[in-house]
Each structure stands twice: as structure tokens, then as C-alpha cells.
């Protein structure tokens, strides 16, 4: 891929490019204020952490992750592949999350998914490599690419906070759906990952809430 987001300077570079590409974003940026870097470790454990946090509160996710990561050290694909379902359930993982983690562990262990190779793919290629795995939907894939891989062009079009932020910024009557969000963001390539950070920060400023991604409900 042509760009990564590893430092605050990378975010600033991407934002400057976005403002040149789309002058409408200047007012969004003014309201949003400084954009956070928001990087976190990747690999199997990084993706597993995103799976664990799905559809639960921040506090619940933190508690489950603490038990899970303490019980399975080192936390890697081989260990989770061998883990008993009863043991995974004991640390608080739901049946769907256990299925996802097991599927992910098999894919990594069998070589069907090379997490390190995602660094060198385009956003679309990396997204397509992740989503065939059971339980790894578009939102999960893009959040991993944004925050764990540092992909500059990942765009979680289904994220509810992003949809609401775009609605407010562009005065849409209704919150745009995923397909419309993809079309809206097309002019922002190859910096859609910075655009996501921009609109999350804008959402936080307007709504006076923490600037966190909001996964769509199933």
C-alpha cells in the first residue's frame, strides 16, 4: 500500500491532502479539532481483541479481555485453536465469539490468512482477505486495518457513528447507508482512514461523546 498511519505526522499529512481534495472538509476539521492517532498492536491478538469487544460495553469488553488474555498465554492462533470451548466460555466469551476466534485461529494456522501480508495490500484487497472468515464482517475488518495495521485508506462504511457524522456534516435528511458511505468517500482515497478519524472526532465534538467507532447491530 502507498500510505501508512503510524505517527501523528502521518495523520497531519493525510488531513492536509483531504482538505486539498475536498474543501467541504475544512469546516468539519475546524469543529473536530486535533485528530487522534489511535494505533494499537496488531497480529492475532490485536484482531482477537476487536472480536472480543464486539457488541458489548467498553467495561464488559475490558473485563472479558483481561480474563481471556490472562488464561491463554501466549495468545496466539495455535493456543486458541487447541483451546476447549468450555474454557473459552468460562472466561466470558459468547458462543458466536468463540466460533469467530476458532475460525480465525484455523485460518491463521492453516495459512489461509496471512496477517502480516495485509500490510502490503491495498485497502480493498486486505478487506477481502479478512471478511471470508466466520464472524469477521466488514466493520471488524476495517477497524483492524485502521487501528492495528495502520492502513491509510480503510473506510468502515457501516460504522454508525461515521454515518451519523457524515449526515450532520453534509446536512443529509437520513443517515447514509453503507453503499452511500462508500460512494461519498470515494474522492477521499487514498486517505479514507484519516477521513474516518476526522468524522469520528467531528461526531465527538458535535455530540459531546467519546470519539469511538460504533459497530452496526446485526
C-alpha positions in Angstrom: 0.0 0.0 0.0 1.2 3.5 -0.7 0.5 5.1 2.8 0.5 4.1 6.4 -0.7 5.8 9.5 2.0 5.2 12.1 2.5 8.7 13.6 0.7 11.9 14.3 2.7 13.4 11.4 1.1 10.8 9.1 -2.4 11.9 10.3 -1.5 15.5 9.6 -0.2 14.7 6.1 -3.4 12.8 5.3 -5.6 15.6 6.6 -3.8 18.2 4.5 -4.3 16.0 1.5 -8.0 15.6 2.3 -8.5 19.4 2.7 -7.0 19.9 -0.8 -9.1 17.2 -2.3 -12.4 18.3 -0.7 -12.7 21.8 0.5 -16.0 20.9 2.3 -13.9 19.2 4.9 -12.4 22.4 6.2 -15.3 23.2 8.4 -15.5 19.6 9.6 -11.9 19.8 10.5 -12.3 23.1 12.3 -15.1 21.7 14.5 -13.3 18.3 15.0 -10.1 19.8 16.4 -7.0 17.6 16.7 -7.3 14.1 15.3 -6.0 11.2 17.5 -3.6 8.6 16.1 -5.3 5.7 17.8 -2.9 2.9 16.9 -2.9 -0.4 18.8 -0.9 -3.7 18.5 -1.9 -6.0 15.6 -1.5 -9.7 14.8 -3.7 -12.4 16.0 -4.1 -10.9 19.5 -5.0 -7.5 18.0 -7.7 -8.9 15.9 -8.9 -11.1 18.7 -9.3 -8.0 20.9 -11.6 -6.4 18.4 -13.7 -9.5 18.2 -14.0 -9.7 22.0 -15.1 -6.1 22.1 -17.9 -6.5 19.6 -21.5 -5.8 20.7 -20.6 -5.3 24.4 -19.9 -2.3 26.6 -16.4 -1.0 27.0 -16.3 -2.1 30.6 -17.5 -5.6 29.8 -15.1 -5.9 26.9 -12.2 -4.9 29.1 -13.2 -7.4 31.8 -13.6 -10.3 29.4 -10.3 -9.4 27.6 -8.4 -9.4 30.9 -9.6 -12.9 31.8 -9.2 -14.2 28.3 -5.6 -12.9 27.8 -4.6 -14.0 31.2 -5.9 -17.5 30.7 -4.3 -18.0 27.3 -0.6 -17.0 27.2 0.9 -16.6 24.8 -2.3 -15.5 23.0 -1.8 -16.9 19.5 -3.6 -18.9 16.9 -2.2 -22.2 17.9 -3.2 -21.9 21.5 -6.7 -20.8 20.7 -7.1 -23.5 18.1 -6.3 -26.1 20.8 -8.4 -24.4 23.5 -11.6 -26.1 24.7 -14.8 -24.4 24.0 -15.8 -24.8 27.7 -12.6 -23.0 28.8 -13.3 -20.1 26.4 -16.8 -19.8 27.6 -15.6 -19.8 31.2 -13.7 -16.5 30.7 -16.9 -14.9 29.4 -16.8 -15.4 25.6 -20.1 -15.9 24.0 -20.7 -18.8 21.6 -20.6 -16.6 18.5 -17.3 -15.1 19.6 -15.8 -18.5 20.3 -16.8 -19.6 16.8 -15.2 -16.5 15.3 -11.9 -16.9 17.3 -11.8 -20.6 16.4 -12.3 -19.8 12.7 -9.7 -17.1 12.9 -7.2 -19.4 14.6 -7.8 -22.1 11.9 -7.4 -19.6 9.1 -4.1 -18.3 10.5 -2.8 -21.7 11.5 -3.6 -23.2 8.1 -2.1 -20.3 6.2 -5.4 -19.2 4.7 -4.9 -15.8 6.3 -1.5 -14.1 6.5 -2.0 -11.2 8.8 1.5 -9.8 8.1 0.7 -9.7 4.4 -2.1 -7.3 5.0 0.5 -4.5 5.4 1.3 -4.7 1.8 -2.2 -5.0 0.3 -4.5 -2.2 -0.9 -7.4 -1.5 1.5 -9.8 -3.4 -0.8 -7.5 -6.4 -1.0 -6.9 -6.5 2.7 -10.6 -6.2 3.4 -11.4 -9.0 1.0 -8.8 -11.2 2.7 -10.4 -10.8 6.2 -14.1 -11.0 5.5 -14.4 -14.6 4.4 -13.6 -15.7 8.0 -16.7 -16.6 10.0 -17.6 -13.7 12.2 -15.2 -11.2 10.6 -17.6 -8.8 9.0 -16.8 -5.6 7.1 -16.8 -3.4 10.2 -14.4 -5.7 12.1 -12.1 -5.9 9.1 -11.8 -2.2 8.6 -11.4 -1.4 12.3 -8.5 -3.9 12.3 -6.9 -2.3 9.2 -7.3 1.2 10.6 -6.0 0.8 14.1 -3.8 -2.3 14.1 -2.3 -2.3 10.6 -2.3 1.5 10.2 -3.9 1.4 6.7 -4.4 4.9 5.5 -7.3 4.0 3.2 -9.5 1.7 5.2 -13.1 3.1 5.5 -15.6 1.4 7.8 -18.7 2.4 5.8 -21.1 0.6 8.1 -20.0 2.3 11.3 -23.0 4.1 12.9 -21.0 7.0 14.3 -19.4 7.7 11.0 -22.7 7.6 9.2 -24.3 10.0 11.7 -21.3 12.3 11.5 -21.5 12.4 7.7 -25.2 13.1 7.9 -24.7 16.0 10.2 -21.7 17.4 8.3 -23.4 17.3 4.9 -26.9 18.0 6.2 -28.4 14.8 4.9 -32.0 14.1 6.0 -31.3 10.5 6.8 -28.2 8.7 7.9 -26.4 7.3 4.8 -26.2 3.5 4.5 -23.0 1.6 3.8 -23.3 1.8 0.0 -23.8 5.5 0.0 -21.0 6.0 2.5 -18.6 4.1 0.1 -19.6 6.4 -2.7 -19.3 9.5 -0.5 -15.8 8.6 0.5 -14.5 7.7 -3.0 -13.0 11.1 -3.6 -11.0 10.8 -0.3 -8.8 7.9 -1.5 -6.1 7.1 -0.6 -6.7 8.8 2.8 -10.1 7.4 3.8 -8.6 6.2 7.1 -7.8 9.8 8.0 -11.3 10.8 6.9 -12.7 8.2 9.3 -10.6 9.7 12.2 -11.8 13.2 11.1 -15.5 12.3 11.2 -15.2 10.4 14.5 -13.6 13.5 16.0 -16.3 15.6 14.5 -19.0 13.3 15.9 -17.4 13.6 19.3 -17.3 17.4 19.2 -20.9 17.8 18.0 -22.4 15.1 20.2 -20.1 15.7 23.1 -19.3 12.0 23.3 -16.1 9.9 23.2 -14.9 9.5 19.6 -15.2 5.8 19.3 -16.4 3.6 16.5 -19.9 2.2 16.8 -20.5 -1.2 15.3 -23.8 -1.7 13.4 -26.1 -4.2 15.2 -26.9 -7.4 13.5 
